[in-house]
Amino acid sequence: MNWRETIFSLIVAATCMVAAVLFVPSLQILSSHAEERTKASLVAPATAVADGRPWNMVAIVTKNAFKLTLMPNGTGTMEPSSGAPELTWWQSGERTCLKSPITLEHCVILLARVGGYDAVENGALLFTLRR
């Protein structure tokens, strides 16, 4: 194989990789920590965490800790809460959306991890859920 064939093969391989990442969202493993990317696995549906049992939730930016409980009927609670602790959740495509009466709506992708899930919004790790 001469150098032209080698370069052509590399360009074809790189093009295929870029196309796969751009057009197959489930191949995108989104996390703000590069070393954790290999540990993430499948995108999980909201029903995976909506079992009525509390999750230890940690907000990445603020490091605030909460108990998040999502019920199968689309309701839930977050404690401690400075306002209304009740919230609603729903599935929107592969995203899980959460909304309380006093907070913004967040639609996250849940990435299955050992012991829980990472919640990613717009390419950034927003919070973690662990038991």
LUMLUM-930726 format. One line per 5 residues: number of its first residue (from 0); their letters; for each residue x, y negated, z of N, C-alpha, C. Coordinates in Angstrom, 1 decimal. Example, Ala and Ser with C-alpha at 12.3 -4.5 7.8 and 13.67 -1.06 7.14 Angstrom:
REM residues 2
0> AS> 13.2/5.7/7.8/12.3/4.5/7.8/13.2/3.3/7.8 ~ 12.8/2.2/7.1/13.7/1.1/7.1/12.9/0.0/7.9
***
This chain:
REM residues 131
0> MNWRE> 0.9/1.2/0.0/0.0/0.0/0.0/0.9/-1.2/0.0 ~ 0.7/-2.1/-1.0/1.5/-3.3/-1.0/0.9/-4.4/-0.1 ~ 1.6/-5.5/0.0/1.2/-6.6/0.9/-0.2/-7.2/0.5 ~ -0.5/-7.2/-0.7/-1.8/-7.8/-1.2/-2.9/-6.9/-0.7 ~ -2.7/-5.6/-0.9/-3.8/-4.6/-0.4/-3.9/-4.7/1.1
5> TIFSL> -2.9/-4.8/1.8/-2.9/-4.9/3.3/-3.7/-6.2/3.7 ~ -3.4/-7.3/3.1/-4.1/-8.6/3.4/-5.6/-8.4/3.1 ~ -5.9/-7.9/1.9/-7.2/-7.7/1.5/-8.0/-6.8/2.5 ~ -7.4/-5.7/3.0/-8.0/-4.8/4.0/-8.3/-5.6/5.3 ~ -7.3/-6.4/5.7/-7.5/-7.1/6.9/-8.6/-8.1/6.8
10> IVAAT> -8.7/-8.8/5.7/-9.8/-9.8/5.5/-11.2/-9.1/5.5 ~ -11.3/-8.0/4.8/-12.5/-7.2/4.8/-12.9/-6.8/6.2 ~ -12.0/-6.3/6.9/-12.2/-5.8/8.3/-12.7/-7.0/9.2 ~ -12.0/-8.1/9.1/-12.4/-9.3/9.9/-13.8/-9.8/9.5 ~ -14.1/-9.8/8.2/-15.4/-10.2/7.7/-16.5/-9.3/8.3
15> CMVAA> -16.3/-8.0/8.3/-17.3/-7.1/8.8/-17.5/-7.3/10.3 ~ -16.4/-7.6/11.0/-16.6/-7.8/12.5/-17.3/-9.1/12.7 ~ -17.1/-10.2/12.0/-17.8/-11.4/12.2/-19.2/-11.2/11.9 ~ -19.5/-10.5/10.8/-20.9/-10.3/10.4/-21.7/-9.5/11.4 ~ -21.0/-8.5/12.0/-21.7/-7.7/13.0/-22.0/-8.5/14.3
20> VLFVP> -21.1/-9.3/14.7/-21.4/-10.2/15.9/-22.4/-11.2/15.6 ~ -22.4/-11.8/14.4/-23.4/-12.8/14.1/-24.8/-12.3/13.9 ~ -24.9/-11.1/13.3/-26.2/-10.6/12.9/-26.8/-9.5/13.7 ~ -26.0/-9.0/14.6/-26.5/-7.9/15.5/-26.3/-8.4/17.0 ~ -27.4/-9.2/17.5/-27.2/-9.8/18.8/-26.9/-8.8/19.9
25> SLQIL> -27.4/-7.6/19.8/-27.1/-6.6/20.9/-25.6/-6.3/21.0 ~ -24.8/-6.6/20.0/-23.4/-6.3/20.0/-22.7/-7.4/20.8 ~ -23.4/-8.6/21.0/-22.7/-9.7/21.6/-22.8/-9.4/23.1 ~ -21.7/-9.3/23.8/-21.6/-9.2/25.2/-21.2/-10.5/25.8 ~ -22.2/-11.2/26.3/-22.0/-12.6/26.7/-21.6/-12.7/28.2
30> SSHAE> -20.5/-13.3/28.5/-20.1/-13.5/29.9/-19.1/-14.6/30.0 ~ -19.1/-15.3/31.0/-18.1/-16.4/31.2/-16.7/-15.9/31.6 ~ -16.7/-14.6/31.9/-15.4/-14.0/32.3/-14.9/-13.0/31.3 ~ -13.9/-13.3/30.6/-13.4/-12.4/29.5/-13.1/-11.0/30.0 ~ -12.5/-10.9/31.2/-12.2/-9.6/31.7/-13.4/-8.7/32.0
35> ERTKA> -14.5/-9.3/32.2/-15.7/-8.6/32.6/-16.5/-8.1/31.3 ~ -16.1/-8.6/30.2/-16.9/-8.3/28.9/-16.9/-6.8/28.7 ~ -15.8/-6.1/28.9/-15.8/-4.7/28.6/-16.6/-3.9/29.6 ~ -16.9/-4.5/30.8/-17.7/-3.7/31.8/-19.2/-3.9/31.5 ~ -19.6/-4.9/30.8/-21.1/-5.1/30.5/-21.5/-4.0/29.6
40> SLVAP> -22.8/-3.6/29.7/-23.3/-2.6/28.8/-24.5/-3.0/28.1 ~ -25.6/-2.4/28.2/-26.8/-2.6/27.5/-27.6/-3.8/28.0 ~ -28.4/-4.4/27.0/-29.3/-5.5/27.4/-30.5/-4.8/28.0 ~ -30.9/-5.2/29.2/-32.0/-4.6/29.9/-33.3/-5.4/29.8 ~ -34.4/-4.7/29.8/-35.7/-5.4/29.8/-36.1/-5.9/31.2
45> ATAVA> -37.0/-6.9/31.3/-37.4/-7.4/32.5/-37.9/-6.3/33.5 ~ -38.6/-5.3/32.9/-39.2/-4.3/33.7/-38.1/-3.5/34.5 ~ -36.9/-3.6/34.1/-35.8/-2.9/34.8/-35.6/-3.5/36.2 ~ -35.9/-4.8/36.4/-35.7/-5.5/37.7/-37.0/-5.8/38.4 ~ -38.1/-5.6/37.7/-39.4/-5.9/38.2/-40.0/-4.7/38.9
50> DGRPW> -39.4/-4.3/40.0/-39.9/-3.1/40.6/-40.4/-3.3/42.1 ~ -40.6/-4.6/42.4/-41.1/-5.0/43.7/-40.1/-4.9/44.9 ~ -38.8/-4.5/44.6/-37.8/-4.5/45.6/-36.9/-5.7/45.5 ~ -36.4/-6.2/46.6/-35.5/-7.5/46.5/-34.2/-7.2/45.9 ~ -33.7/-8.2/45.1/-32.4/-8.2/44.6/-31.6/-9.3/45.2
55> NMVAI> -30.3/-9.1/45.4/-29.4/-10.1/45.9/-29.0/-10.9/44.7 ~ -29.4/-12.2/44.6/-29.2/-13.1/43.5/-28.2/-14.1/43.9 ~ -27.1/-14.3/43.1/-26.1/-15.3/43.3/-26.0/-16.2/42.1 ~ -26.3/-17.5/42.3/-26.1/-18.5/41.2/-24.6/-18.7/41.0 ~ -24.2/-18.6/39.7/-22.7/-18.7/39.5/-22.2/-20.1/39.7
60> VTKNA> -22.8/-21.1/39.3/-22.3/-22.5/39.4/-22.2/-22.9/40.8 ~ -23.4/-22.8/41.5/-23.5/-23.3/42.9/-23.0/-22.3/44.0 ~ -23.0/-21.0/43.6/-22.7/-19.9/44.6/-23.8/-19.8/45.6 ~ -25.0/-20.4/45.4/-26.1/-20.2/46.3/-26.6/-18.8/46.2 ~ -27.0/-18.2/47.3/-27.5/-16.8/47.4/-29.0/-16.8/47.7
65> FKLTL> -29.7/-16.0/47.0/-31.2/-15.8/47.2/-31.6/-14.4/47.2 ~ -32.8/-14.1/47.7/-33.4/-12.8/47.5/-34.5/-13.0/46.4 ~ -34.3/-12.3/45.3/-35.3/-12.4/44.2/-36.0/-11.1/44.2 ~ -37.4/-11.2/44.2/-38.2/-10.0/44.1/-39.2/-10.2/43.0 ~ -39.2/-9.4/42.0/-40.1/-9.5/40.8/-41.0/-8.3/40.9
70> MPNGT> -42.3/-8.6/40.8/-43.3/-7.6/40.8/-43.7/-7.2/39.4 ~ -44.2/-5.9/39.2/-44.5/-5.5/37.8/-45.6/-6.3/37.1 ~ -46.4/-7.0/37.9/-47.5/-7.8/37.3/-47.1/-9.2/36.8 ~ -45.9/-9.5/36.8/-45.4/-10.8/36.2/-45.3/-11.9/37.3 ~ -45.4/-11.6/38.5/-45.2/-12.5/39.6/-43.9/-12.2/40.4
75> GTMEP> -43.5/-13.1/41.3/-42.3/-12.8/42.1/-42.1/-13.9/43.1 ~ -41.0/-13.7/43.9/-40.6/-14.6/44.9/-39.1/-14.8/44.9 ~ -38.7/-16.0/45.4/-37.3/-16.2/45.6/-37.1/-16.9/46.9 ~ -36.3/-16.3/47.8/-36.1/-16.8/49.1/-34.6/-17.0/49.4 ~ -34.2/-17.9/50.2/-35.0/-19.1/50.6/-35.2/-20.0/49.4
80> SSGAP> -36.3/-20.7/49.5/-36.7/-21.7/48.5/-37.1/-23.0/49.1 ~ -36.6/-24.1/48.5/-36.9/-25.4/49.1/-38.3/-25.9/48.8 ~ -38.9/-25.2/47.8/-40.3/-25.6/47.4/-41.1/-24.4/47.4 ~ -41.9/-24.3/46.4/-42.8/-23.1/46.2/-41.9/-21.9/45.9 ~ -42.0/-20.8/46.8/-41.2/-19.7/46.5/-41.7/-18.8/45.4
85> ELTWW> -43.0/-18.9/45.1/-43.6/-18.1/44.1/-43.1/-18.4/42.7 ~ -43.0/-17.4/41.8/-42.6/-17.7/40.4/-43.3/-16.7/39.5 ~ -43.2/-16.9/38.3/-43.7/-16.0/37.3/-42.6/-15.5/36.3 ~ -42.7/-14.4/35.8/-41.7/-13.9/34.8/-42.5/-13.2/33.6 ~ -41.8/-13.2/32.5/-42.3/-12.5/31.3/-41.2/-12.2/30.4
90> QSGER> -41.5/-11.2/29.5/-40.5/-10.8/28.5/-40.7/-11.6/27.2 ~ -39.7/-12.1/26.7/-39.7/-12.9/25.4/-38.6/-12.3/24.5 ~ -39.0/-11.4/23.7/-37.9/-10.7/22.9/-37.0/-9.9/23.8 ~ -35.7/-10.1/23.7/-34.8/-9.4/24.6/-34.5/-10.3/25.8 ~ -35.1/-11.4/26.0/-34.9/-12.3/27.1/-36.0/-12.1/28.2
95> TCLKS> -35.5/-12.3/29.4/-36.4/-12.3/30.6/-36.5/-13.7/31.0 ~ -37.8/-14.2/31.0/-38.0/-15.6/31.4/-38.5/-15.8/32.8 ~ -38.1/-16.7/33.6/-38.5/-17.0/34.9/-38.9/-18.5/35.0 ~ -40.0/-18.7/35.8/-40.5/-20.1/36.0/-41.2/-20.2/37.3 ~ -40.8/-21.2/38.1/-41.5/-21.5/39.3/-42.2/-22.9/39.1
100> PITLE> -43.2/-23.2/40.0/-43.9/-24.5/39.8/-42.9/-25.7/39.9 ~ -41.8/-25.6/40.5/-40.9/-26.8/40.7/-39.6/-26.7/39.9 ~ -39.3/-25.6/39.2/-38.0/-25.5/38.6/-38.2/-25.4/37.1 ~ -37.1/-25.6/36.4/-37.1/-25.4/34.9/-37.3/-23.9/34.6 ~ -37.8/-23.7/33.4/-37.9/-22.3/32.9/-36.5/-21.9/32.4
105> HCVIL> -36.2/-20.7/32.8/-34.9/-20.1/32.4/-35.2/-18.7/31.7 ~ -34.7/-18.6/30.5/-34.8/-17.3/29.7/-33.4/-16.7/29.6 ~ -33.2/-15.6/30.2/-31.9/-15.0/30.3/-31.9/-13.6/29.6 ~ -30.7/-13.2/29.2/-30.5/-11.8/28.8/-29.9/-11.1/30.0 ~ -30.5/-10.0/30.3/-30.0/-9.2/31.4/-29.0/-8.1/30.9
110> LARVG> -27.8/-8.2/31.3/-26.8/-7.2/30.9/-26.6/-6.2/32.1 ~ -26.8/-5.0/31.8/-26.7/-3.9/32.8/-25.3/-3.8/33.2 ~ -25.1/-3.8/34.6/-23.8/-3.7/35.2/-23.8/-2.6/36.2 ~ -22.7/-2.1/36.7/-22.7/-1.2/37.8/-23.3/-1.9/39.0 ~ -24.3/-1.4/39.6/-25.0/-1.9/40.8/-25.9/-3.1/40.5
115> GYDAV> -26.2/-3.4/39.2/-27.1/-4.5/39.0/-27.1/-5.0/37.6 ~ -27.2/-6.4/37.5/-27.3/-7.0/36.2/-26.7/-8.4/36.2 ~ -26.2/-8.8/35.1/-25.7/-10.2/34.9/-26.7/-10.9/34.0 ~ -27.1/-12.1/34.4/-28.1/-12.9/33.7/-27.4/-14.0/32.9 ~ -27.5/-13.9/31.6/-26.8/-14.8/30.7/-27.8/-15.7/30.0
120> ENGAL> -27.5/-17.0/30.0/-28.4/-18.0/29.3/-27.5/-18.9/28.4 ~ -27.8/-18.9/27.1/-27.0/-19.7/26.2/-25.5/-19.4/26.2 ~ -25.2/-18.1/26.4/-23.8/-17.7/26.3/-23.0/-17.9/27.6 ~ -23.7/-18.4/28.7/-23.0/-18.6/30.0/-23.7/-17.7/31.0 ~ -22.8/-17.2/31.9/-23.3/-16.4/33.0/-24.1/-17.3/34.0
125> LFTLR> -25.4/-17.1/34.2/-26.2/-18.0/35.1/-26.3/-17.5/36.5 ~ -26.6/-16.2/36.6/-26.6/-15.6/38.0/-26.4/-14.1/37.8 ~ -26.2/-13.5/39.0/-26.0/-12.0/39.1/-27.1/-11.5/40.0 ~ -27.5/-10.2/39.7/-28.5/-9.5/40.5/-27.8/-8.2/40.9 ~ -27.7/-8.0/42.3/-27.1/-6.7/42.8/-28.0/-6.2/43.9
130> R> -27.8/-4.9/44.2/-28.5/-4.3/45.3/-27.4/-3.6/46.1
***
